Amino acid sequence: NIRQLIARMVEENPTWGQGRVADELALKLGILVSPRTVGTYWPNQPGSRGPSSPRWNSFVRNHTRSLLACDFLVVVTAGFRQLYVFVLMEIGTRRIVHCTVTAHPTAAWTLQQFREALPGEHGHRFVIHDRDSIFSASLDEELKSSFGLRVLRTPVRAPKANAHCERLIGTMRREFLDFVIPLGESHLRSLLKEWVAHYNQSRPHSSLGPGIPEPSNLLPLPSSGRHTLPEGSRVMARPVLGGLHHEYRLEKVAA
């Protein structure tokens, strides 16, 4: 049954890797198997990444709960119009704090996004961004004076300095944007809303243990049999983005 379930997840979610399937099984269904076990029945190997600077890693690790990171990415619509997606994430929890779209990004517009994303008592101390001209000196000064945020501008041509946000953007492309062609700004905004909810509330993240940025209280405890489903339960799947991904949960079988 476990082999069939792994095969089902692989078939239904072509962008998932071995670790993602193992995390989904552990967090949602209480089945504890390693990515290597998943790989026994699914031969594709995810790519590996080299280590980053130890000193920068130490800083990020020591300030994860107070660190924000932001960046822009470009999306082309079906009518060949360029739209710009702004993402703001909390590094410690991997939670997407804010994500929205515009056709004309400016420093004033970006500042307004911070106003909408961060409440008065937000508890964050730092924000990382690159040297794009949108992140102007006046924007940085306003973030410091109005939000109490110290701006950390990344060095020139050093994308690893904002690695968490770059990884998030890569995930958005690999798991979502590479498979859809938005018709326009409102369509893209609707798709982003659905994917961000899936990312924050259901998608497992290996760096969290694995864990979920905004976990629900419905996650099951690991099965006593380790490789078995709880008695009287069945696996239910909910499609996301028209079946591009699926969210799995246990449901009690009616007597």
C-alpha positions as CSV (number, residue, x, y, z in Angstrom):
1,N,0.0,0.0,0.0
2,I,2.8,2.4,0.8
3,R,4.5,1.7,-2.5
4,Q,1.2,2.4,-4.3
5,L,0.7,5.6,-2.4
6,I,4.2,6.8,-3.3
7,A,3.6,6.0,-6.9
8,R,0.3,7.8,-6.7
9,M,1.9,11.0,-5.3
10,V,4.6,10.9,-7.9
11,E,2.1,10.5,-10.7
12,E,-0.2,13.3,-9.4
13,N,2.6,15.8,-8.6
14,P,5.2,15.7,-11.3
15,T,7.3,18.5,-9.8
16,W,7.8,16.9,-6.4
17,G,11.1,15.4,-5.3
18,Q,11.8,12.5,-3.0
19,G,12.1,14.7,0.1
20,R,8.8,16.4,-0.6
21,V,7.0,13.1,-0.9
22,A,8.6,11.8,2.3
23,D,7.6,15.0,4.1
24,E,4.1,14.8,2.9
25,L,3.8,11.2,4.1
26,A,5.2,12.1,7.5
27,L,3.4,15.3,8.2
28,K,0.0,14.6,6.7
29,L,-0.4,10.9,6.9
30,G,1.8,9.9,9.8
31,I,3.9,7.5,7.7
32,L,7.6,7.8,8.5
33,V,9.7,6.9,5.5
34,S,13.0,8.4,4.4
35,P,13.6,10.1,1.1
36,R,15.9,7.2,0.3
37,T,13.0,4.8,0.7
38,V,10.9,6.9,-1.6
39,G,13.8,6.9,-4.0
40,T,13.8,3.1,-4.1
41,Y,10.4,3.3,-5.9
42,W,11.1,6.5,-7.8
43,P,14.6,6.8,-9.3
44,N,14.8,10.6,-10.0
45,Q,17.4,12.3,-7.8
46,P,17.0,16.0,-6.8
47,G,19.9,18.3,-7.5
48,S,22.2,19.2,-4.7
49,R,23.4,22.7,-3.7
50,G,26.7,23.7,-2.4
51,P,27.3,25.3,1.0
52,S,27.1,29.1,1.5
53,S,29.4,31.3,3.4
54,P,29.7,30.0,7.0
55,R,29.7,33.5,8.5
56,W,26.6,34.6,6.7
57,N,24.9,31.3,7.6
58,S,25.7,32.0,11.2
59,F,24.1,35.5,11.1
60,V,21.0,34.2,9.4
61,R,20.7,31.3,11.8
62,N,21.0,33.6,14.8
63,H,18.4,36.1,13.6
64,T,15.9,33.9,11.7
65,R,12.9,35.0,13.8
66,S,13.6,38.7,13.1
67,L,14.7,38.5,9.5
68,L,12.6,39.4,6.4
69,A,13.7,39.0,2.8
70,C,12.1,40.5,-0.3
71,D,12.6,40.5,-4.1
72,F,10.8,40.9,-7.4
73,L,10.3,38.4,-10.2
74,V,9.0,38.9,-13.7
75,V,6.0,36.9,-15.2
76,V,4.9,37.2,-18.8
77,T,1.2,36.9,-19.6
78,A,-0.5,35.2,-22.5
79,G,-0.6,38.6,-24.2
80,F,3.2,39.0,-23.8
81,R,2.8,41.7,-21.1
82,Q,5.4,41.8,-18.3
83,L,4.1,41.8,-14.8
84,Y,6.2,42.1,-11.6
85,V,5.5,39.9,-8.6
86,F,6.7,41.2,-5.2
87,V,7.4,38.6,-2.5
88,L,8.2,39.3,1.2
89,M,9.1,36.3,3.3
90,E,9.9,35.5,7.0
91,I,13.1,33.5,7.0
92,G,12.6,31.8,10.3
93,T,9.3,30.2,9.4
94,R,9.6,30.3,5.6
95,R,6.2,32.0,5.6
96,I,5.3,34.2,2.7
97,V,4.2,37.4,4.5
98,H,3.1,39.2,1.4
99,C,2.8,38.5,-2.3
100,T,1.2,40.8,-4.9
101,V,1.4,41.9,-8.5
102,T,1.9,45.2,-10.4
103,A,2.7,46.2,-13.9
104,H,4.6,49.3,-12.8
105,P,6.8,48.8,-9.7
106,T,8.1,51.9,-8.0
107,A,9.7,52.7,-4.7
108,A,6.4,54.3,-3.5
109,W,4.4,51.2,-4.5
110,T,6.9,48.9,-2.7
111,L,6.7,51.0,0.5
112,Q,2.9,50.7,0.4
113,Q,3.3,46.9,0.3
114,F,5.3,47.0,3.5
115,R,2.6,49.1,5.1
116,E,0.0,46.4,4.1
117,A,2.2,43.5,5.2
118,L,3.6,44.5,8.5
119,P,1.4,45.4,11.5
120,G,2.4,48.0,14.1
121,E,4.0,45.4,16.4
122,H,5.7,43.1,13.9
123,G,8.8,42.1,15.9
124,H,11.1,42.0,12.9
125,R,14.5,43.8,13.0
126,F,16.1,43.3,9.6
127,V,15.1,43.1,5.9
128,I,17.3,41.8,3.1
129,H,17.0,43.0,-0.4
130,D,19.2,43.4,-3.5
131,R,20.5,46.6,-5.2
132,D,17.6,47.0,-7.6
133,S,16.9,50.7,-8.3
134,I,13.3,50.1,-7.0
135,F,14.8,49.7,-3.5
136,S,15.8,53.4,-3.3
137,A,17.6,55.2,-0.5
138,S,14.4,57.0,0.4
139,L,12.6,53.6,0.7
140,D,15.4,52.3,2.9
141,E,15.2,55.4,5.1
142,E,11.4,55.0,5.5
143,L,11.7,51.4,6.4
144,K,14.1,52.3,9.2
145,S,12.2,55.3,10.5
146,S,8.6,54.0,10.2
147,F,9.1,50.3,10.7
148,G,12.2,50.0,12.7
149,L,13.8,47.8,10.1
150,R,17.6,47.7,9.5
151,V,18.1,47.2,5.7
152,L,20.7,44.7,4.7
153,R,21.6,45.4,1.0
154,T,23.2,42.4,-0.6
155,P,26.7,42.8,-2.2
156,V,26.9,43.3,-6.0
157,R,26.4,40.1,-8.0
158,A,25.9,38.0,-4.8
159,P,22.5,36.3,-5.1
160,K,23.5,33.8,-2.3
161,A,23.3,36.7,0.2
162,N,19.5,36.6,-0.3
163,A,19.5,32.9,-0.8
164,H,16.2,32.2,1.0
165,C,14.2,34.6,-1.2
166,E,16.0,33.4,-4.3
167,R,15.1,29.8,-3.3
168,L,11.5,30.8,-2.8
169,I,11.4,32.4,-6.3
170,G,12.9,29.3,-7.7
171,T,10.3,27.2,-6.0
172,M,7.5,29.4,-7.4
173,R,8.8,28.9,-10.9
174,R,9.5,25.1,-10.7
175,E,6.2,24.3,-8.9
176,F,3.9,26.8,-10.3
177,L,4.8,29.5,-12.8
178,D,6.5,27.2,-15.3
179,F,3.2,25.3,-15.7
180,V,0.7,28.2,-16.1
181,I,0.3,31.1,-18.5
182,P,-1.7,33.9,-16.8
183,L,-4.2,35.7,-18.9
184,G,-3.7,39.0,-17.1
185,E,-3.0,40.8,-13.9
186,S,-6.1,39.7,-12.1
187,H,-5.7,36.1,-13.2
188,L,-2.1,36.0,-12.0
189,R,-3.2,37.6,-8.6
190,S,-5.9,34.9,-8.2
191,L,-3.4,32.1,-9.0
192,L,-0.8,33.5,-6.6
193,K,-3.4,33.7,-3.8
194,E,-4.2,30.0,-4.2
195,W,-0.5,28.9,-4.4
196,V,0.6,31.1,-1.4
197,A,-2.2,29.5,0.7
198,H,-0.9,26.1,-0.3
199,Y,2.7,27.1,0.4
200,N,2.0,28.6,3.8
201,Q,-0.6,26.1,5.1
202,S,0.1,22.8,3.5
203,R,3.5,22.5,1.7
204,P,6.1,20.6,3.8
205,H,9.5,22.3,4.1
206,S,12.5,20.1,4.9
207,S,14.4,23.0,6.5
208,L,11.7,23.2,9.2
209,G,12.3,19.6,10.3
210,P,10.2,19.0,8.1
211,G,7.4,21.3,9.0
212,I,4.8,23.7,7.6
213,P,5.0,27.6,8.0
214,E,1.4,27.9,9.3
215,P,0.6,24.3,10.5
216,S,-3.0,23.4,11.4
217,N,-4.0,21.5,14.5
218,L,-5.2,18.6,12.4
219,L,-1.8,17.0,11.6
220,P,-1.8,13.4,12.7
221,L,0.6,11.8,15.1
222,P,3.0,9.2,13.6
223,S,1.4,5.8,13.2
224,S,2.5,3.2,15.8
225,G,3.2,0.9,12.9
226,R,5.6,3.4,11.3
227,H,4.8,2.2,7.8
228,T,1.1,1.6,8.2
229,L,-2.0,3.8,8.0
230,P,-4.1,4.1,11.1
231,E,-6.9,1.6,11.2
232,G,-10.3,2.9,10.0
233,S,-8.7,5.7,8.0
234,R,-8.3,6.4,4.3
235,V,-6.2,8.9,2.3
236,M,-8.0,11.8,0.7
237,A,-6.5,14.2,-1.8
238,R,-7.5,17.8,-2.6
239,P,-6.3,19.2,-5.9
240,V,-4.5,22.6,-6.0
241,L,-4.2,24.8,-9.0
242,G,-6.4,22.5,-11.1
243,G,-4.5,19.3,-10.1
244,L,-0.9,20.6,-10.5
245,H,-0.4,19.7,-6.8
246,H,-2.4,17.8,-4.3
247,E,-2.9,18.1,-0.5
248,Y,-3.3,14.8,1.3
249,R,-5.1,14.1,4.6
250,L,-6.5,11.2,6.6
251,E,-10.2,10.8,6.8
252,K,-12.1,8.4,9.1
253,V,-13.9,5.6,7.3
254,A,-17.6,5.5,8.2
255,A,-18.5,2.4,10.1
